[in-house]
């Protein structure tokens, strides 16, 4: 009487069909447990995807450094002093801090979102202008829809080349018009369009990047009279180094170069994306763990229901089990039949719940994509394949567990007592 014994399976199907309503409600408990586990896991992934998608493909170990007012008097300088980074700071950082992978000095005219007078023919608009190095596109990449990004020759020769965002293109060009090689006047100075970029981020940040005009950093310094000034730095470090440690080295070097007190923690502003990613990762790991605890708890409730029903089934089949024992059936054969029935019931119900859960997540993901509703909060909910396999393994194991106690109860019945049962 093996696993694939036809008589055994016929008996199992007969028993399940005999009490359809009881079978349905028993299976529903398992179905609902696995369905909710998949939905919660997918929702957690959707939240995680939304948070990471909001940052595009930005390097997870990126950090940003800018100037602020000093708060401590030092070397004869009063508190409240303002200062600027410059090209010599850039050289000093590259020469003295070998852990730096990419360093991108940056400039922006009149502050973020202030806008500038941009003219092409009869069209006028206001957009933010940024001065960047090619390295910045390695720190916070954008999609290049047409043409190219700023390159090293643009930096070296201080070329009047620009890369425009998609919103800039929409405002300054006709739909389908080729912008490459065309001129745009920015505050009275003509620039040549060499590329069109689009953001990899979502929502507000994407809108902001798509409204930018990027020119070579050196061109911006010369054209808009910045001299050798640097607005702020975007930095990444080599993977083997901890960004928080390197960030402290960067701040210490910049403080020493600008006569800032070592104890002045507010004079050099900074933001460490690696620490934020680590906090975010810990948060979503916690959410994931909580989801598994709640989901498995719900699933176990369904499995316990299966176990209780199987106990009732064993009680109802007492005489039948007695006859099987009298005809020579071994305890193993009796036990395996009960366990297989429990595993079959939980596996089928669980598989349906898992499939439906994945289907619902796919539907939500498709609807979000079609409606453009994906955001920094929720995007592309899905379940990792390994997690789905883990859920299935847990399900099979739980099914076997659900059948063990009733099966043990069945084999403990003495044939003579079972035959006498009414």
VEXDREN-2710 file (C-alpha; in Angstrom, 1 decimal):
% VEXDREN-2710
k/r/px/py/pz
1/UNK/0.0/0.0/0.0
2/UNK/2.4/2.6/-1.3
3/UNK/2.1/6.4/-1.7
4/UNK/0.7/6.0/-5.3
5/UNK/-1.6/3.2/-4.4
6/UNK/-4.8/3.8/-6.4
7/UNK/-7.1/2.3/-3.7
8/UNK/-5.6/4.6/-1.1
9/UNK/-6.3/7.7/-3.1
10/UNK/-9.8/6.6/-4.0
11/UNK/-10.5/6.2/-0.3
12/UNK/-9.1/9.7/0.4
13/UNK/-11.2/11.3/-2.3
14/UNK/-14.3/9.4/-1.2
15/UNK/-13.8/10.6/2.4
16/UNK/-13.3/14.2/1.3
17/UNK/-16.4/14.2/-1.0
18/UNK/-18.5/12.5/1.7
19/UNK/-18.4/15.6/3.8
20/UNK/-18.1/18.4/1.2
21/UNK/-19.1/21.3/3.5
22/UNK/-16.7/20.2/6.3
23/UNK/-13.9/19.7/3.8
24/UNK/-14.5/23.2/2.3
25/UNK/-14.5/25.0/5.6
26/UNK/-11.4/23.1/6.8
27/UNK/-9.5/23.8/3.6
28/UNK/-10.7/27.5/3.7
29/UNK/-8.8/28.1/7.0
30/UNK/-5.5/26.9/5.3
31/UNK/-6.3/28.8/2.1
32/UNK/-7.0/32.0/4.0
33/UNK/-3.8/31.7/6.1
34/UNK/-1.5/31.3/3.1
35/UNK/-3.4/33.8/1.0
36/UNK/-3.0/36.5/3.7
37/UNK/0.7/35.6/4.2
38/UNK/1.4/36.1/0.5
39/UNK/-0.6/39.4/0.4
40/UNK/1.2/40.7/3.4
41/UNK/4.6/39.7/2.1
42/UNK/3.9/41.3/-1.2
43/UNK/2.6/44.5/0.4
44/UNK/5.8/44.7/2.5
45/UNK/7.8/44.3/-0.7
46/UNK/5.7/47.0/-2.4
47/UNK/6.5/49.4/0.4
48/UNK/10.2/48.5/0.1
49/UNK/10.2/48.9/-3.7
50/UNK/8.4/52.3/-3.3
51/UNK/11.1/53.6/-0.9
52/UNK/14.0/52.3/-3.1
53/UNK/12.4/53.3/-6.4
54/UNK/12.0/56.8/-5.0
55/UNK/15.8/57.0/-5.0
56/UNK/16.2/55.6/-8.5
57/UNK/19.6/54.0/-9.0
58/UNK/21.5/56.3/-6.7
59/UNK/24.5/54.7/-5.1
60/UNK/23.5/53.3/-1.7
61/UNK/26.9/54.5/-0.2
62/UNK/26.5/58.0/-1.5
63/UNK/27.1/61.0/0.8
64/UNK/26.7/64.7/0.3
65/UNK/28.7/67.5/1.9
66/UNK/27.9/71.3/2.0
67/UNK/28.9/74.5/3.8
68/UNK/27.0/75.9/6.8
69/UNK/27.6/78.7/9.2
70/UNK/30.3/78.1/11.9
71/UNK/29.0/77.8/15.5
72/UNK/32.2/77.9/17.4
73/UNK/34.8/80.8/17.4
74/UNK/38.2/79.6/16.2
75/UNK/41.6/81.1/15.4
76/UNK/40.3/84.6/15.7
77/UNK/37.3/84.0/13.6
78/UNK/33.9/84.7/15.2
79/UNK/31.0/82.2/15.2
80/UNK/28.4/82.6/12.5
81/UNK/31.1/82.9/9.8
82/UNK/30.2/81.8/6.2
83/UNK/32.7/80.2/3.9
84/UNK/32.7/78.4/0.5
85/UNK/34.3/75.2/-0.8
86/UNK/36.6/75.7/-3.8
87/UNK/38.6/73.8/-6.5
88/UNK/41.6/73.4/-4.1
89/UNK/39.3/71.5/-1.7
90/UNK/38.4/69.2/-4.6
91/UNK/42.1/68.5/-5.3
92/UNK/42.8/68.0/-1.5
93/UNK/40.0/65.5/-1.1
94/UNK/41.2/63.4/-4.1
95/UNK/44.9/63.6/-3.0
96/UNK/44.4/62.8/0.7
97/UNK/41.4/60.5/0.9
98/UNK/42.1/57.4/-1.2
99/UNK/38.9/55.6/0.0
100/UNK/36.9/57.9/-2.3
101/UNK/35.5/56.1/-5.4
102/UNK/33.7/59.0/-7.1
103/UNK/33.9/62.7/-6.2
104/UNK/31.5/65.2/-8.0
105/UNK/31.8/68.9/-7.2
106/UNK/28.5/70.5/-8.0
107/UNK/26.9/73.9/-8.5
108/UNK/23.3/75.2/-9.0
109/UNK/22.2/78.7/-9.9
110/UNK/20.1/80.7/-7.5
111/UNK/19.2/77.7/-5.3
112/UNK/17.1/74.7/-5.9
113/UNK/13.8/75.4/-7.7
114/UNK/14.4/79.2/-8.2
115/UNK/14.6/78.8/-12.0
116/UNK/16.4/80.8/-14.8
117/UNK/15.4/82.6/-17.9
118/UNK/15.6/80.1/-20.7
119/UNK/14.7/81.1/-24.3
120/UNK/14.5/79.3/-27.7
121/UNK/12.8/81.2/-30.5
122/UNK/9.4/82.3/-29.3
123/UNK/9.5/79.9/-26.3
124/UNK/10.5/81.0/-22.8
125/UNK/10.5/79.2/-19.5
126/UNK/12.3/79.0/-16.2
127/UNK/14.4/75.9/-15.2
128/UNK/17.1/75.1/-12.6
129/UNK/20.6/75.0/-14.0
130/UNK/23.2/72.6/-12.6
131/UNK/26.9/72.4/-13.1
132/UNK/28.1/68.8/-12.9
133/UNK/31.0/66.4/-13.6
134/UNK/30.5/63.2/-15.6
135/UNK/31.2/61.3/-12.3
136/UNK/27.8/62.5/-10.9
137/UNK/26.0/60.3/-13.4
138/UNK/27.8/57.3/-11.8
139/UNK/26.6/58.4/-8.3
140/UNK/23.0/59.3/-9.2
141/UNK/22.4/57.9/-12.7
142/UNK/19.7/59.2/-15.1
143/UNK/18.3/57.8/-18.3
144/UNK/19.8/59.3/-21.4
145/UNK/16.8/59.5/-23.8
146/UNK/18.8/61.1/-26.7
147/UNK/22.4/62.1/-27.3
148/UNK/24.8/61.9/-24.3
149/UNK/25.7/63.2/-20.9
150/UNK/28.4/65.7/-20.0
151/UNK/31.9/64.2/-20.7
152/UNK/35.5/64.9/-19.7
153/UNK/36.2/67.0/-22.8
154/UNK/33.3/69.2/-21.9
155/UNK/34.9/69.7/-18.5
156/UNK/38.4/70.3/-19.8
157/UNK/37.5/72.7/-22.6
158/UNK/34.7/74.4/-20.7
159/UNK/32.3/73.8/-23.6
160/UNK/28.9/75.4/-23.7
161/UNK/27.1/72.1/-24.0
162/UNK/24.0/71.2/-22.0
163/UNK/21.9/68.2/-21.3
164/UNK/18.2/69.0/-20.8
165/UNK/15.5/67.2/-18.9
166/UNK/12.4/65.8/-20.6
167/UNK/10.2/68.5/-19.2
168/UNK/12.6/71.1/-20.6
169/UNK/12.4/69.4/-24.0
170/UNK/8.6/69.4/-23.9
171/UNK/8.6/73.1/-23.1
172/UNK/11.2/74.2/-25.6
173/UNK/10.7/71.8/-28.6
174/UNK/7.9/70.5/-30.7
175/UNK/6.9/66.9/-30.1
176/UNK/9.2/64.6/-32.2
177/UNK/11.7/67.4/-33.0
178/UNK/15.4/66.5/-32.8
179/UNK/17.0/68.7/-30.1
180/UNK/20.6/67.5/-30.6
181/UNK/22.7/70.3/-31.9
182/UNK/20.1/73.0/-31.3
183/UNK/20.8/76.1/-29.4
184/UNK/19.1/77.4/-26.2
185/UNK/19.8/80.8/-24.6
186/UNK/20.1/80.8/-20.9
187/UNK/20.4/84.3/-19.3
188/UNK/21.7/85.7/-22.5
189/UNK/24.3/83.0/-23.2
190/UNK/23.8/80.4/-26.0
191/UNK/24.3/76.7/-25.2
192/UNK/24.3/73.7/-27.5
193/UNK/22.0/70.7/-26.6
194/UNK/24.0/67.4/-26.6
195/UNK/21.5/65.2/-24.8
196/UNK/18.1/64.7/-23.2
197/UNK/17.8/63.0/-19.8
198/UNK/14.9/61.5/-17.8
199/UNK/14.9/60.7/-14.1
200/UNK/14.9/57.1/-12.7
201/UNK/13.1/58.3/-9.6
202/UNK/9.4/58.6/-8.8
203/UNK/7.0/61.5/-8.2
204/UNK/8.4/64.9/-7.0
205/UNK/12.1/64.0/-7.3
206/UNK/11.5/62.8/-10.9
207/UNK/9.7/66.0/-11.8
208/UNK/12.5/68.0/-10.3
209/UNK/15.2/66.2/-12.3
210/UNK/13.3/66.3/-15.5
211/UNK/13.1/70.1/-15.1
212/UNK/16.9/70.5/-14.9
213/UNK/19.4/71.7/-17.4
214/UNK/22.9/70.2/-16.8
215/UNK/26.1/71.9/-18.1
216/UNK/29.8/71.2/-17.5
217/UNK/30.8/72.2/-14.0
218/UNK/33.8/74.3/-15.3
219/UNK/31.6/76.0/-17.9
220/UNK/29.2/77.0/-15.1
221/UNK/32.0/78.4/-13.0
222/UNK/33.3/80.6/-15.8
223/UNK/30.0/81.6/-17.4
224/UNK/28.2/82.6/-14.2
225/UNK/31.2/84.1/-12.4
226/UNK/31.5/81.5/-9.7
227/UNK/35.3/81.7/-9.9
228/UNK/36.7/78.6/-8.3
229/UNK/33.8/78.1/-6.0
230/UNK/32.1/74.7/-5.4
231/UNK/28.5/74.5/-4.2
232/UNK/28.6/71.1/-2.6
233/UNK/30.1/67.6/-3.1
234/UNK/28.5/64.3/-4.0
235/UNK/30.8/61.4/-3.0
236/UNK/30.8/57.6/-3.0
237/UNK/33.4/55.4/-1.4
238/UNK/34.9/52.1/-2.4
239/UNK/32.8/49.2/-1.2
240/UNK/35.4/47.8/1.3
241/UNK/35.2/51.0/3.3
242/UNK/32.5/52.3/5.7
243/UNK/31.1/55.5/4.4
244/UNK/30.5/56.9/7.9
245/UNK/34.2/56.7/8.6
246/UNK/35.2/58.3/5.3
247/UNK/32.6/61.0/5.8
248/UNK/34.3/62.0/9.1
249/UNK/37.7/62.1/7.3
250/UNK/36.2/64.4/4.6
251/UNK/34.7/66.7/7.2
252/UNK/37.9/66.9/9.2
253/UNK/40.0/67.7/6.1
254/UNK/37.5/70.5/5.0
255/UNK/37.4/71.9/8.6
256/UNK/41.2/72.1/8.7
257/UNK/41.4/73.8/5.3
258/UNK/38.9/76.5/6.3
259/UNK/40.0/77.2/9.9
260/UNK/37.0/75.6/11.5
261/UNK/37.1/74.3/15.0
262/UNK/37.4/70.5/15.1
263/UNK/34.6/70.5/17.7
264/UNK/32.2/72.5/15.5
265/UNK/29.8/69.7/14.3
266/UNK/27.5/72.0/12.5
267/UNK/29.8/74.0/10.2
268/UNK/30.0/71.3/7.6
269/UNK/26.6/69.9/6.6
270/UNK/26.4/66.3/5.5
271/UNK/24.0/63.5/4.6
272/UNK/25.0/59.9/4.5
273/UNK/22.7/57.8/2.3
274/UNK/24.3/54.5/3.4
275/UNK/23.1/55.1/7.0
276/UNK/19.6/55.9/5.7
277/UNK/19.5/52.7/3.6
278/UNK/20.7/50.7/6.6
279/UNK/17.9/52.1/8.7
280/UNK/15.4/51.5/5.9
281/UNK/16.7/48.0/5.4
282/UNK/16.3/47.3/9.2
283/UNK/12.8/48.7/9.1
284/UNK/11.7/46.5/6.2
285/UNK/13.4/43.5/7.7
286/UNK/11.4/44.1/10.9
287/UNK/8.2/44.4/8.9
288/UNK/9.0/41.2/7.0
289/UNK/9.7/39.3/10.2
290/UNK/6.4/40.6/11.7
291/UNK/4.5/39.6/8.5
292/UNK/6.0/36.1/8.8
293/UNK/5.0/35.8/12.4
294/UNK/1.4/37.0/11.8
295/UNK/1.1/35.0/8.6
296/UNK/2.4/31.7/10.0
297/UNK/0.2/32.2/13.1
298/UNK/-2.8/32.6/10.8
299/UNK/-1.7/29.6/8.8
300/UNK/-1.2/27.5/12.0
301/UNK/-4.8/28.3/13.0
302/UNK/-6.0/26.7/9.8
303/UNK/-3.7/23.8/10.2
304/UNK/-4.9/23.2/13.8
305/UNK/-8.4/23.2/12.3
306/UNK/-7.3/20.5/9.9
307/UNK/-5.9/18.5/12.8
308/UNK/-9.1/18.8/14.8
309/UNK/-11.2/17.7/11.8
310/UNK/-8.9/14.7/11.2
311/UNK/-9.4/13.7/14.8
312/UNK/-13.1/13.7/14.2
313/UNK/-12.5/11.7/11.0
314/UNK/-10.5/9.1/12.9
315/UNK/-13.4/8.8/15.4
316/UNK/-15.9/8.3/12.6
317/UNK/-13.8/5.7/11.0
318/UNK/-13.0/3.7/14.2
319/UNK/-14.8/0.6/12.9
320/UNK/-13.3/0.9/9.5
321/UNK/-9.8/1.2/11.0
322/UNK/-10.6/-1.9/13.1
323/UNK/-11.5/-3.9/10.0
324/UNK/-8.3/-2.8/8.2
325/UNK/-6.2/-3.8/11.3
326/UNK/-8.0/-7.2/11.5
327/UNK/-7.3/-7.8/7.8
328/UNK/-3.5/-7.2/8.4
329/UNK/-3.0/-3.5/7.8
330/UNK/0.2/-2.3/9.6
331/UNK/0.2/0.7/11.9
332/UNK/2.4/2.4/9.3
333/UNK/-0.2/1.9/6.6
334/UNK/-3.0/3.3/8.8
335/UNK/-0.8/6.2/9.9
336/UNK/0.3/7.1/6.4
337/UNK/-3.3/7.2/5.1
338/UNK/-4.3/9.7/7.7
339/UNK/-1.1/11.9/7.3
340/UNK/-1.4/11.8/3.4
341/UNK/-5.1/12.9/3.7
342/UNK/-4.1/15.8/5.9
343/UNK/-1.1/16.8/3.7
344/UNK/-3.3/16.6/0.6
345/UNK/-5.9/18.8/2.0
346/UNK/-3.5/21.5/3.3
347/UNK/-1.3/21.4/0.2
348/UNK/-4.2/21.8/-2.3
349/UNK/-5.9/24.5/-0.2
350/UNK/-2.5/26.2/0.4
351/UNK/-1.5/26.1/-3.3
352/UNK/-4.8/27.7/-4.3
353/UNK/-4.2/30.4/-1.7
354/UNK/-0.7/31.0/-2.8
355/UNK/-1.6/31.1/-6.5
356/UNK/-4.5/33.5/-5.9
357/UNK/-2.4/35.7/-3.6
358/UNK/0.4/36.0/-6.3
359/UNK/-2.3/36.6/-8.9
360/UNK/-3.9/39.5/-6.8
361/UNK/-0.4/41.0/-6.3
362/UNK/0.3/40.8/-10.1
363/UNK/-3.1/42.5/-10.8
364/UNK/-2.4/45.3/-8.3
365/UNK/1.1/45.8/-9.8
366/UNK/-0.3/46.0/-13.3
367/UNK/-3.1/48.4/-12.3
368/UNK/-0.6/50.6/-10.5
369/UNK/1.7/50.7/-13.6
370/UNK/-1.1/51.4/-16.0
371/UNK/-2.6/54.1/-13.9
372/UNK/0.8/55.7/-13.1
373/UNK/-0.1/55.4/-9.4
374/UNK/3.2/53.8/-8.4
375/UNK/4.9/56.2/-5.9
376/UNK/7.6/56.6/-3.3
377/UNK/5.2/54.9/-0.9
378/UNK/4.1/51.8/-2.8
379/UNK/5.4/50.2/-6.0
380/UNK/5.4/46.8/-7.7
381/UNK/4.2/44.5/-4.9
382/UNK/5.5/41.0/-5.4
383/UNK/6.7/37.9/-3.6
384/UNK/10.2/36.6/-3.9
385/UNK/10.3/33.1/-5.5
386/UNK/12.4/31.8/-2.5
387/UNK/9.8/33.0/-0.1
388/UNK/7.0/31.4/-2.1
389/UNK/8.9/28.1/-2.0
390/UNK/9.5/28.5/1.7
391/UNK/5.8/29.0/2.3
392/UNK/5.1/25.8/0.3
393/UNK/7.6/23.8/2.4
394/UNK/6.1/25.2/5.6
395/UNK/2.7/24.2/4.3
396/UNK/3.6/20.6/3.5
397/UNK/5.3/20.3/6.9
398/UNK/2.3/21.8/8.6
399/UNK/0.0/19.4/6.8
400/UNK/2.1/16.4/7.9
401/UNK/2.1/17.8/11.5
402/UNK/-1.7/18.2/11.3
403/UNK/-2.1/14.5/10.4
404/UNK/0.4/13.1/12.9
405/UNK/-1.8/13.4/16.1
406/UNK/-4.9/11.9/14.5
407/UNK/-2.8/9.2/12.8
408/UNK/-1.2/8.3/16.2
409/UNK/-4.7/8.2/17.7
410/UNK/-5.7/5.8/14.9
411/UNK/-2.8/3.3/15.3
412/UNK/-3.4/3.2/19.1
413/UNK/-6.8/1.7/18.5
414/UNK/-7.0/-2.1/19.2
415/UNK/-8.7/-4.0/16.4
416/UNK/-11.1/-5.7/18.8
417/UNK/-12.1/-2.4/20.5
418/UNK/-12.5/-0.7/17.1
419/UNK/-14.8/-3.4/15.8
420/UNK/-17.0/-3.1/18.8
421/UNK/-17.3/0.7/18.4
422/UNK/-20.8/1.8/17.5
END
